[in-house]
Amino acid sequence: MIKSMTGYGKSSSHVNQRNYQVEIKSVNHRYLDVTTRLPKQLSFLEEEIKKKISEVIKRGKVDVIVTFENNSDEGRSIVINQQIAKLYIEQLKKLAEEEQIESNIEVTEIAKYPDVLNVQMNQEDDILKDELMPVIDEALKLLVEMREREGIKIAEDLKIRIKKIGEKILGISQKSTGLIQEYVVKLEKRIKEILQNDEIDKSRIAQEVVIYADKCSIEEEITRLHSHIEQFYTILESEGPSGKRLDFIIQEMNREINTIGSKSNSVEITNGVIDVKTELENIREQIQNIE
């Protein structure tokens, strides 16, 4: 069953006062392109997240957004940067001496300066990984389910359109069968008008008819179009990525119908060709959203 390249999945988790939220969205793209936005504490998981997504999704522009809020004191510690603190104190004392002002330096005041106090995370990476990856899995599952639902809708629309094309091609084929007889009648009439008598060289007429029949025959194109339609239905029901294969089939169908249009000497066939080309263009646009 075909899948759309458009989808969205969101999941969240709350573990030991640590909050995780994952959003995954995908849109059309020629190949698979995965980008991630991770907080610094979780950046070590970037490649593993990309690998997990590539195992499930084969085409599309995929954006992964992870937010992380840690309200737990587990694994945290306060570290004082004594070297920076001493530099602040030395410079403040120096300033006080130069300006002859009192230097009442309080520790709490020094602690407010940048880079003096730092909160360090001492949690093991494996703990964060074990807590985050199930959230990634859930968001990815929801994304895939949405892509599958959209794929079903697209497949239904494509079946309707390809069925219309099949009916139009059948009509074109039926109209083409009477063209040779019409040509014979018109040719005989024209010759009689020119010669102004009823004596006609039947062998010469036959030669002209053979040349005309060979020139305007569209049987091969019709046969190939029917074959392409059957392949189209088969691909719609197949598993795995199918967008590129369907696009190739549509290109081939366009080529065949263009050939029929170039051979046509019938207004009705030309109109049928235009109708088929219109539907093929509509299908091509839909296919651009298929994985």
Helices and strands as residue ranges (DSSP letters): E 7-15, E 18-27, E 32-37, G 40-45, H 46-56, E 60-70, E 76-80, H 82-99, H 107-111, E 117-121, H 125-177, H 179-195, H 202-216, H 219-237, H 243-263, H 267-287
